[in-house]
Amino acid sequence: MTYGIIDIGSNTIRLNIYKIKGESFELLLSKKEAAGLVQYVKKEKMSDEGIHRLAECLNRFKEMMDLLHLDGYAAFATLI
């Protein structure tokens, strides 16, 4: 089974793809993009420009995962 995890952080967005077998896993690919999302947050709200920047990155990662025919993926955010 192969699985992708997207970590949406305040400065970088990272995609890690793992091969999972039983209770063990192996990192197959790691891709990081500097997005600087924290600069698009004002009064605890992200601007439309920041949302667009995030969406572009997520779409690129989704295209990559689709090409690799992953069994699944998930994303989580650590942005404050």
C-alpha positions as CSV (number, residue, x, y, z in Angstrom):
1,M,0.0,0.0,0.0
2,T,1.3,3.5,-0.8
3,Y,0.0,6.5,1.0
4,G,0.6,10.3,0.8
5,I,0.7,12.7,3.7
6,I,0.6,16.5,3.2
7,D,1.7,18.7,6.0
8,I,0.5,22.3,5.5
9,G,2.7,24.5,7.7
10,S,2.9,28.2,8.1
11,N,6.0,28.5,5.9
12,T,6.3,25.2,4.0
13,I,4.0,22.6,2.6
14,R,5.5,19.1,2.5
15,L,4.3,15.9,0.8
16,N,5.7,12.6,2.0
17,I,4.8,9.3,0.2
18,Y,5.2,6.1,2.2
19,K,5.1,2.4,1.3
20,I,3.2,0.7,4.1
21,K,3.6,-3.0,4.7
22,G,2.1,-4.4,7.9
23,E,3.2,-2.3,10.8
24,S,6.3,-0.9,9.0
25,F,6.6,1.9,6.5
26,E,9.3,3.3,4.2
27,L,9.6,6.8,2.9
28,L,9.6,6.7,-0.9
29,L,9.4,10.4,-1.7
30,S,9.6,13.8,0.0
31,K,8.7,17.0,-1.7
32,K,8.7,20.4,0.0
33,E,7.5,23.8,-1.3
34,A,8.1,27.1,0.4
35,A,4.8,28.9,0.6
36,G,5.1,31.5,3.3
37,L,1.4,31.2,4.2
38,V,1.9,32.9,7.5
39,Q,2.4,36.2,5.7
40,Y,-1.2,35.9,4.2
41,V,-2.8,35.7,7.7
42,K,-4.2,38.8,9.2
43,K,-6.5,38.8,12.3
44,E,-6.6,35.0,12.2
45,K,-8.0,34.9,8.6
46,M,-6.1,33.9,5.5
47,S,-6.4,36.3,2.5
48,D,-7.7,35.1,-0.9
49,E,-4.2,35.4,-2.2
50,G,-3.0,33.0,0.5
51,I,-5.8,30.6,-0.2
52,H,-5.0,30.7,-3.9
53,R,-1.3,30.0,-3.2
54,L,-2.2,27.0,-1.0
55,A,-4.6,25.6,-3.6
56,E,-2.0,25.8,-6.3
57,C,0.4,23.8,-4.3
58,L,-2.2,21.2,-3.2
59,N,-3.2,20.8,-6.8
60,R,0.4,20.2,-7.9
61,F,0.8,17.6,-5.1
62,K,-2.5,15.9,-6.1
63,E,-1.4,15.7,-9.7
64,M,1.8,14.0,-8.6
65,M,-0.1,11.6,-6.3
66,D,-2.5,10.7,-9.1
67,L,0.4,9.9,-11.5
68,L,1.8,7.6,-8.8
69,H,-1.6,5.8,-8.3
70,L,-1.5,6.0,-4.5
71,D,-3.9,4.0,-2.4
72,G,-4.8,7.0,-0.4
73,Y,-3.7,10.4,1.0
74,A,-4.5,12.8,3.7
75,A,-3.6,16.4,4.6
76,F,-3.3,18.3,7.8
77,A,-2.5,21.8,8.8
78,T,-0.3,23.1,11.5
79,L,-0.8,26.8,10.6
80,I,-1.5,29.1,13.5
